Amino acid sequence: MTSSATAVTYTLGINPDLYRPIAIGLLVTVGLVVTVSPVIYNTIERVEMVLVSVILIFLVFAIFIATKGSSWAGVITQAPSGAANFPQIAAEVGAATLLGAIAFAGAGGANNLVQSNYVRDKGLAMGANIPNIVSPITGEEEARPSLGYTFPMDEENLRRWRGWWKVANMEQGILFYGIGLLSLIALSVLANSTLGVQPGLPADLEFIREEAQVLGNTVAPWFATFFLGAAAIKLFSTNIGILDWVSRLTADSLKVSWLARSQFWSESKIYLTVVWSMITIGTIIILSGIEPLILLIIAASGGGVVMAFYSTLLLVLNRRALPDPIKLKSYRLVIIAFSSVVFIGLSIYLLYAVATGQIP
């Protein structure tokens, strides 16, 4: 949120030091919105739909009017040399930034784990049997258990499962992988088309302001403002997602374990408690004056460490808890295992770098 607020100051042309009150205001706004939403997922979905649409519109404009053909060609022609020089590049970037970049390149940290929670709140598939997370103020909480159900392994249910699995794969393939990869490439090509690769480029959020200045000079002043606004929206939409999914995962985990028998602590109440706890702690951190980029790297690399844990746990639970017809098999199992090894290795290296003083 501090990064989003900094981008807002660039967009409005005001003093960048004002990012702290802006960030706190944005955090509180998100908290108020989810607190009064009858069904929280529905509100999050509508807000994200608008924000992501703005980002995609910007990308379309950027691809056609602000990128160079040589930069697009470089995606293919320079990839082999980039892969060959990866050890050197990784050493220059550092363990924390590298792990964070890999974690954030996908959904980021534990965001992948919350997909089934969103399916549940949309009432799709088996999610129709589990209550939604609602506002204790404006919503109506349901007394049904949150642990879920297992469907009988008969031919009709497995036919439905295979149909559902096909739809889920299409969504992940087209939206998460396809559009996500295109966005990463387009933004990288845009940076290369404007600032290129040169020594002395800023290593903080000042980088996007310099990129905007070049866009303003080469395209038009309005496009520079559009770029900065899209950057602020992209970071803001990410923060809404983070507040939501961290609170969802925490509420879900607590309600099916330590607070399973509590009559007071519903999943919805736990959710909002976590949201406002994060906003309060986040406000304290923002007021402390820590550099936004440092916070971003800590969050990203921490997400990578979390991914080392949960990718391993997914393997264990998948092989032990799921019925045989719907277990991961073949290449999917290999990919999850490979991901687990990569994140474990990078996390160990990160901890080693911290312990030996390579990272202050």
Secondary structure, DSSP 4 states (H G I P E B T S, - for coil): -HHHHHHHHHHHT--GGGHHHHHHHHHHHHHHHHHT-SBHHHHHHHHHHHHHHHHHHHHHHHHHHT--HHHHHHHHHSHHHHHHTHHHHHHHH-HHHHHHHHHHHTT-GGGGGGHHHHHHHTT-GGGGGSPPPB-TTTS----S-SS-------HHHHHHHHHHHHHHHHHIIIIIIIIHHHHHHHHHHHHHHHT-S-TT--SSTHHHHHHHHHHHHHT-HHHHHHHHHHHHHHHHHHHHHHHHHHHHHHHHHHHTTTTTT-SS--HHHHHHHHHHHHHHHHHHHHHTT--HHHHHHHHHHHHHHHHHHHHHHHHHHHHHHS-GGGS--HHHHHHHHHHHHHHHHHHHHHHHHHHTTS--
